[in-house]
């Protein structure tokens, strides 16, 4: 039996999921502002309900960001603690790929062939990546296609140019997948481009983390670090 824990604390509405032999055995939402206090409790509940000790996990997948500085540190620090203590392999999953994977089901329902993921970037900027629903490798895990097809790597775009950039990438034939970000959703509120909140993302993180580990992509537990996507707000004063 292969069990993978997925953790997403990159966004305000974080989540945790348990995947066993490619089948979801539970997804639980973390309360806003409660990532630190709720993560261990929900992980223990999910694994206990499935009759699996935390120490017996085959791997842990964690969203590496970009996203909340505090949230990313909480999720990765907790996962590192389990990984070190139990020798559990650790995989880091891009927040863009996690959102794209979660969006695949919606794209299939709506007949969309293109979609865009958007995450916070540097001040007054966002990160944008383009994905294709068609062309993904065959096969499913937990009822979802195995992996989205990346067409354009994440790039930084000024917030006031977001709509124009999406239209230039997709010719208006896509929708936007947002990992629980009200500020970015507000940028698109008055525009014709449809957007979807694709959270919770923990199940997608678990599925993709499992694929990464199967491909030999486990991270060094000591060196693994979040991909914040921007510089911190608090900075040292200039000399």
Buried (B, 14 or more C-beta within 10 A) or exposed (E): EEBBBBBBBBBBBBBBBBBBEBEBBBBBBBEEEEBBEBBBEBBEBBBEEEEBEBEEBBBBBBBBBBBBBEBBBBBBBBBBEBBEEEEBBBBBBBBBBBBBBBBBBBBBEEEBBBBBBBBBBBEEBBBBBBBBBEEBEEEEBBEBBBBBBBBBEBBEBEBEEBBEBBBEBBEEEBBBBBBBBEEBBEBBEEEEBEBBBBBBBBBBBBBBBBBBBBEEEBBEBEEBBBBBBBEEEEEEEEE
